[in-house]
Amino acid sequence: MLVGALRRLLTLFAAVSGATLLLSLAIGALGGEPIRRSIALGFYIVGSLLLLAGFFVGNRGVLRADTDPEAPGSFLFGFARKGVRPATASERKETVGVSLLVIGMGIGLLFLGVLADSGKTFV
């Protein structure tokens, strides 16, 4: 079970980092920037955005909107709310898990950015 989860996690990380790499190379080529600089900036930007997203996902409150699927207008993004309810234990656990996943991927991408930008001195 853990081996399969690790394989899925590495596949997801490889897909996100590969897409970031290709996008940053394309944007860097259009802007005429050096390859190493484009890659590093791409990893920095996407990693920072993932850290920010993970922070906001993790800070979601303990209350959830209680929607009524049969109310008029509920087909419009679930805006037909009846009130609020406390989050279940599984919802809270999922929130923490998603937050850790997104923050971990952000840190990994920042690390790849540092590796791509290793031609600079940090003094």
Secondary structure, DSSP 8 states (H G I E B T S, - for coil): -HHHHHHHHHHHHHHHHHHHHHHHHHHHHHHT--HHHHHHHHHHHHHHHHHHHHHHHHT--SEEEEE-TTSTTTTTTT--EEEEEE--HHHHHHHHHHHHHHHHHHHHHHHHHHHHTTTS---
